[in-house]
Amino acid sequence: MSKIGKISIAIPDKVKVGLTGSMINIEGPLGKKSLNIDLEIFDLNISEGKEVSIKPKENNQNNKRLWGMSRSLINNAMIGASKGYEKILELTGVGYRAALKGNILNLQLGFSHDINFQIPEGVKIMVDKQNILKITGTDKQQVGMVAAEIKSLRPPEPYKGKGIKEQGQYILRKEGKKK
């Protein structure tokens, strides 16, 4: 049995959940999300607009694998529609700064040129103090992917700790060369 799949999902206030065919539509104050659930494999129960439960029709190894994932996707969509997701990135280094120019994030990361990052639709980026980026959105995967792409432009290095890291991320520091 899937430990995650057995847990029913409580529907937050101001979030509406509807089922049309094999698509589950989740609509909240921050946005809409549609997920495709295979109804040949799973039974989806929406009880009085208060909670959603998902159960496989037959218990085999493949269905057990998909059960927990499907439940997590539905839960993530509900949290995204009601609260949203946020990642905070820190730029550490002399002269490292970020600025917003419309739909483009301009990053100065110690290279001989500036890096212009195109912000995808559905994600908002705010810049605080030129070296703190707040990435917000309703889709957990998209927010995480944008944060990972920005972090990959200048990953933190172990000697001085310069680079782009998530807030609270620990960087394993190395000792420098000795005489």
C-alpha positions, 0 to 999 in steps of 0.5 A: 500500500502507498503511504502517501496515496492513502491520505485524503486531500483536504480542499482549502477554502476558496478552492473549487475542484471539479471533474470533467472526463479524465481531467481534474480542474482545480481553481483558486484565488491564485490561478487554475490548474488542470491535471489528467488523471487516468480513470481506468487505473484510479477511482477519484472521489470528491466528497462534498467539496471538502476532500478528495481521495484517490484509490487504485481499482486493482492493486498491482505493482505499477498502480502502487507506484502511480498512486502516491505520485498522482495524489501528490500532484493533486495536492501540489496543485491545490496548494499552488491555487490557494497559497502559491509557491516561493523560492528565495535565491541569494547572490553572494559575491563582490559585484553580483547583482540582479535587476528586472527589466520588464520580462527579463532578469538582468544578472551581473555574475562576475563574467565579462558580460551580463546575463539576460534571463527570460522569465517564463509565463506563470512565474513572478520574480522580485528583486530585493536589495539587488542580491536577493531574488524571490521566485513565486508562482502557482506551479511547484515544478515550474517555480523549482525549474526556474530556480534551478536554471538561475542557480545553474548560471553560477553555482556556489563554489566551495572556497569563497562561497561565491555564486547563487544559492537558495536561502538556507542552503549550506555550502560545504567549504574547503580550506585553501592552499597552505604554504 
